[in-house]
């Protein structure tokens, strides 16, 4: 059985750098799944306040939906010039709901985005703490860690449903582990490095999308051999 660092190296060797978090500015960068906006080997992003805000609202929009749907919603928001905290804060709520409809749950997510826009403005150029983010309505642990890791380049490991499913199947964590325990498991066993954290999370999503989308495929995971 591969251990946690060996798994990372195997996944990186097999799939290569994933270039998360996708940004609308990088339309020419298309990955194997036909989605664009990724930037492999460029860890300098986001570079601007607007790009940082785009990552943040993308992390909210991707709750309970696939990224291809989020991308459609972000494109709609860009057309409205609403990937700016001040604009998003003031935009008509019905217009906002219509723009983000592709991402689903548009009633709740429109409210979350407006509340987050207020928060983003309030912190100005400071980096919010994890507790700051968790105090914002609509921001849970996975979203908070995604924002910190990808928008603010802070080493917070992101755990999603795929992570638990995959590493339980590999026998490295127990099924009763909660989010914080899984997060601690990774952070205690990995180098405290944003590049490793970003790539590992993205690689898990890539690999699990092949072997863990359907329960019947979990036994076919080559990492089991």
C-alpha distance (Angstrom), angle and dihedral (degrees) to the residues before:
residue distance angle dihedral
X1 . . .
X2 3.77 . .
X3 3.79 116.0 .
X4 3.78 124.4 -134.5
X5 3.84 99.0 -87.8
X6 3.79 92.3 41.0
X7 3.80 89.8 52.1
X8 3.79 90.6 52.6
X9 3.80 92.1 51.1
X10 3.80 92.3 46.9
X11 3.79 92.9 49.7
X12 3.80 92.8 46.3
X13 3.80 91.9 48.6
X14 3.78 91.6 48.9
X15 3.82 102.3 41.4
X16 3.79 102.8 20.8
X17 3.81 127.3 -143.3
X18 3.80 111.5 -26.3
X19 3.81 99.9 -155.8
X20 3.78 99.7 -139.8
X21 3.10 139.4 -155.7
X22 3.83 98.8 53.7
X23 3.81 116.4 -137.6
X24 3.80 129.3 -163.8
X25 3.80 91.0 -129.0
X26 3.81 90.6 69.3
X27 3.79 100.5 65.1
X28 3.79 94.7 146.1
X29 3.80 93.2 59.5
X30 3.82 104.6 88.6
X31 3.81 120.2 175.8
X32 3.81 129.6 -150.0
X33 3.80 91.1 -86.3
X34 3.80 92.5 57.5
X35 3.79 93.8 -107.9
X36 3.78 121.3 128.1
X37 3.77 139.8 -152.1
X38 3.79 98.3 68.1
X39 3.80 121.2 131.1
X40 3.85 112.3 -161.6
X41 3.82 115.3 -155.6
X42 3.81 93.0 5.1
X43 3.79 105.9 109.5
X44 3.79 95.0 162.8
X45 3.79 91.9 89.9
X46 2.92 137.1 138.6
X47 3.78 93.3 48.6
X48 3.79 101.8 166.3
X49 3.78 136.1 49.4
X50 3.81 90.2 -115.1
X51 3.80 92.3 52.3
X52 3.80 89.1 49.2
X53 3.79 90.3 51.3
X54 3.80 90.1 48.5
X55 3.80 90.2 55.7
X56 3.80 90.7 48.9
X57 3.79 96.2 51.1
X58 3.80 90.0 41.8
X59 3.82 88.4 57.1
X60 3.81 88.8 54.3
X61 3.80 95.2 44.5
X62 3.81 93.1 50.0
X63 3.80 92.2 62.3
X64 3.83 106.4 122.6
X65 3.79 95.4 -7.9
X66 3.80 142.4 82.4
X67 3.79 121.3 -95.9
X68 3.81 93.2 -117.2
X69 3.82 87.4 66.1
X70 3.80 91.9 47.4
X71 3.78 90.7 52.0
X72 3.80 90.5 56.1
X73 3.80 90.3 50.8
X74 3.81 92.4 48.6
X75 3.80 91.2 50.2
X76 3.81 88.8 53.2
X77 3.80 90.7 49.6
X78 3.79 91.5 49.2
X79 3.80 89.9 54.3
X80 3.81 87.1 56.3
X81 3.81 90.8 47.0
X82 3.81 85.2 -120.0
X83 3.79 100.3 134.1
X84 3.77 85.1 95.6
X85 3.80 121.8 89.2
X86 3.80 95.3 -132.1
X87 3.80 93.2 48.9
X88 3.81 94.0 43.7
X89 3.78 90.5 49.9
X90 3.82 92.2 54.9
X91 3.80 101.6 35.9
X92 3.80 117.4 116.0
X93 3.80 108.2 -94.0
X94 3.82 94.2 -132.4
X95 3.79 91.0 51.1
X96 3.81 88.6 49.7
X97 3.79 92.5 50.1
X98 3.79 91.3 51.6
X99 3.81 92.0 49.4
X100 3.79 94.7 51.9
X101 3.82 96.9 40.1
X102 3.85 92.3 110.0
X103 3.83 89.5 64.0
X104 3.80 92.7 56.1
X105 3.82 130.7 -133.8
X106 3.79 87.1 62.7
X107 3.81 95.4 167.1
X108 3.80 93.7 58.3
X109 3.79 96.0 33.9
X110 3.82 93.3 51.5
X111 3.79 88.6 55.3
X112 3.81 91.4 46.0
X113 3.80 91.9 51.1
X114 3.80 93.8 50.7
X115 3.80 92.0 47.9
X116 3.79 90.6 47.5
X117 3.81 92.3 48.7
X118 3.82 88.0 57.3
X119 3.79 90.3 49.0
X120 3.81 93.2 47.4
X121 3.79 90.6 52.3
X122 3.79 91.9 47.4
X123 3.83 95.8 55.1
X124 3.82 90.3 50.6
X125 3.82 108.8 -175.1
X126 3.78 96.0 -16.6
X127 3.79 123.5 109.8
X128 3.80 108.6 -117.2
X129 3.78 119.2 -131.5
X130 3.79 121.3 -119.5
X131 3.79 89.1 -108.3
X132 3.81 90.1 51.4
X133 3.78 90.0 55.9
X134 3.79 94.4 43.7
X135 3.80 88.7 54.9
X136 3.82 90.4 61.8
X137 3.80 113.8 94.8
X138 3.79 110.7 -107.4
X139 3.80 96.4 20.3
X140 3.80 114.3 113.1
X141 3.81 129.4 176.2
X142 3.82 96.7 -83.0
X143 3.80 93.4 48.4
X144 3.81 92.4 44.1
X145 3.80 92.2 50.8
X146 3.82 91.6 46.0
X147 3.80 90.3 53.0
X148 3.80 93.3 47.5
X149 3.81 95.3 44.5
X150 3.80 100.4 42.5
X151 3.82 104.7 24.7
X152 3.80 100.5 34.8
X153 3.83 100.5 23.5
X154 3.78 94.7 -126.4
X155 3.82 117.8 149.9
X156 3.79 101.5 -110.7
X157 3.79 114.2 140.4
X158 3.80 113.4 -130.2
X159 3.79 117.8 -137.8
X160 3.80 120.8 -164.5
X161 3.80 134.0 172.1
X162 3.80 91.0 -89.2
X163 3.81 91.0 56.2
X164 3.79 93.3 57.6
X165 3.80 94.0 42.1
X166 3.79 93.6 48.7
X167 3.79 100.2 43.9
X168 3.79 93.1 42.7
X169 3.79 88.1 54.5
X170 3.81 89.7 49.1
X171 3.80 89.3 53.2
X172 3.81 95.4 -120.1
X173 3.80 98.1 114.0
X174 3.80 134.3 27.0
X175 3.78 122.7 -110.3
X176 3.81 90.3 -121.8
X177 3.83 93.6 60.8
X178 3.80 112.4 119.5
X179 3.80 125.8 -145.6
X180 3.80 96.3 -87.3
X181 3.79 93.9 47.9
X182 3.81 92.5 51.1
X183 3.80 90.4 46.5
X184 3.82 90.4 51.7
X185 3.80 90.7 48.0
X186 3.80 91.3 58.7
X187 3.79 96.5 39.9
X188 3.82 92.3 49.8
X189 3.80 92.5 51.3
X190 3.80 102.5 39.0
X191 3.77 134.9 69.2
X192 3.81 109.4 -95.2
X193 3.80 93.2 -113.0
X194 3.81 129.0 132.3
X195 3.81 92.2 -145.4
X196 3.80 91.9 55.6
X197 3.80 91.6 44.2
X198 3.80 93.3 48.4
X199 3.77 95.1 45.9
X200 3.80 95.5 42.7
X201 3.79 92.9 52.7
X202 3.81 91.5 46.7
X203 3.81 92.5 45.6
X204 3.80 91.5 51.4
X205 3.81 89.4 53.9
X206 3.81 90.5 48.4
X207 3.81 95.2 47.5
X208 3.79 96.1 39.5
X209 3.79 90.8 49.8
X210 3.80 86.4 65.7
X211 3.81 102.7 38.0
X212 3.80 105.9 22.1
X213 3.77 105.9 40.8
X214 3.80 89.4 88.4
X215 3.80 121.9 36.0
X216 3.80 91.1 -134.7
X217 3.81 91.2 64.3
X218 3.82 98.2 55.3
X219 3.79 93.1 87.2
X220 3.82 89.2 55.8
X221 3.80 94.3 61.8
X222 3.83 104.8 127.4
X223 3.81 89.3 -146.8
X224 3.81 87.4 72.9
X225 3.79 92.0 67.8
